[in-house]
Amino acid sequence: MSADEQVKFLPGMATPIRQLIIRGCSLASQRPLIAPSSLPKHSHSLVERSSFRTSSMTSTSNQADIGKMKLESDGSFKRAASAFRNWIQKDGEFAAEKDRYHLYVSYACPWATRTLITRKLKGLEDIIPVTVVSPHMGENGWPFASVDPYPGADVDPLFNSQHVKDLYYTADPNYAGRFTVPVLWDKKKNTVVNNESSEIIRIFNTAFNDILPPGKASIDIYPEAYRQDIDSINAWVYDTVNNGVYKAGFAGSQDAYEKAVYPLFDSLDRLEKLLTGRDYLVGDKLTEADIRLFVTIIRFDPVYVGHFKCNLRTIRNGYPALHLWMRKLYWNNDAFKSTTNFQHIKVHYYWSQTKVNPTRVVAVGPTPDIEPL
Ligand SMILES: N[C@@H](CCC(=O)N[C@@H](CS)C(=O)NCC(=O)O)C(=O)O
């Protein structure tokens, strides 16, 4: 429970009256509520929990606003770990069922786009519906279309939430982490199953195979035989490329910036060698290593070169093999093309990250967003 919300136990009452103290004024809710401490986590009824807190009630802008995010003392950016790490399993607590789970994403977010690509590759569109937020991530975090009707954004079909942060508080009123996408939601337990994209794509890879047609069930982006190679590429690609662009872009000192940007380009050079004459990073088929790299490379020229100062080279002019690999995935496989929305990508970074770009002016180039094959 935050400092803004308190549950009051009045003398002689079997159940407490919930009292919301909102910026100095107090509103007593007459609806009885079971003491939260006597319940297992996530066990409040949906209606009670979703009314616990709404976007307009409390100020969480230090938690929700990327512009107010604190850096380390040396000016470097450290990404916080994701909080919800449950797994969907055949006979587990979170069973693999149709019409039980819902995916919340932003087209702008590379981590969320990993999950969108995998959902599409595996043919999970009917099993796991998706809701897209507006790219304007502001002081309350990611808004739904009910608050910001941006083209391509959706309203929240489950709760009509205003912001993604409302979902997090519905799952856990004491949530103190960041309000990130993607969010994989469980409609049965009314909670977040998992908000870590690297795990969500592995869940999607296998968990629903029993209820998918054989052609989709047999698609395996993390095959046993290649796991060691995939894991080892993922490790340095994550640190220096996927997260490396953020470390360069969010750096608050010259030293922190240079410590990120040079290793980033060293890794791009290494990837260029790996991909020369090859269509895929590992073996001769598409794996999660390609998916995880693609979402960063597709954003590179449109956003990271300018906005994040990753400008030693561009992909289109500096890396012919990476450029070809990216264009083949995009133009030849609809799972990549249909989940890439350059408008959401560009508007989000340039508009939302006001520490990096206080004017919110969105750069017009490069044109085209992606070159033809
Ligand atoms: N570890 C998470 C990271 C997700 C993430 O950082 N998402 C960003 C958008 S690209 C976000 O929602 N940030 C909101 C915030 O940090 O307040 C994952 O891979 O799923």
PDBQT file of the ligand as one rigid body, heavy atoms in Angstrom, charges set to zero:
ROOT
HETATM    1  N1  LIG A 401      13.070  -6.169 -19.489  1.00  0.00    +0.000 N 
HETATM    2  C1  LIG A 401      11.935  -5.690 -20.107  1.00  0.00    +0.000 C 
HETATM    3  C2  LIG A 401      12.154  -4.256 -20.577  1.00  0.00    +0.000 C 
HETATM    4  C3  LIG A 401      10.918  -3.654 -21.140  1.00  0.00    +0.000 C 
HETATM    5  C4  LIG A 401      11.057  -2.143 -21.261  1.00  0.00    +0.000 C 
HETATM    6  O1  LIG A 401      12.009  -1.524 -20.751  1.00  0.00    +0.000 OA
HETATM    7  N2  LIG A 401      10.081  -1.507 -21.930  1.00  0.00    +0.000 N 
HETATM    8  C5  LIG A 401      10.106  -0.074 -22.073  1.00  0.00    +0.000 C 
HETATM    9  C6  LIG A 401       9.681   0.388 -23.452  1.00  0.00    +0.000 C 
HETATM   10  S1  LIG A 401      10.856   0.064 -24.682  1.00  0.00    +0.000 SA
HETATM   11  C7  LIG A 401       9.095   0.542 -21.140  1.00  0.00    +0.000 C 
HETATM   12  O2  LIG A 401       7.938   0.140 -21.118  1.00  0.00    +0.000 OA
HETATM   13  N3  LIG A 401       9.549   1.503 -20.356  1.00  0.00    +0.000 N 
HETATM   14  C8  LIG A 401       8.706   2.242 -19.485  1.00  0.00    +0.000 C 
HETATM   15  C9  LIG A 401       9.479   2.694 -18.274  1.00  0.00    +0.000 C 
HETATM   16  O3  LIG A 401      10.599   2.254 -18.058  1.00  0.00    +0.000 OA
HETATM   17  O4  LIG A 401       8.893   3.479 -17.532  1.00  0.00    +0.000 OA
HETATM   18  C10 LIG A 401      11.599  -6.619 -21.243  1.00  0.00    +0.000 C 
HETATM   19  O5  LIG A 401      12.504  -6.978 -22.008  1.00  0.00    +0.000 OA
HETATM   20  O6  LIG A 401      10.440  -7.013 -21.365  1.00  0.00    +0.000 OA
ENDROOT
TORSDOF 0
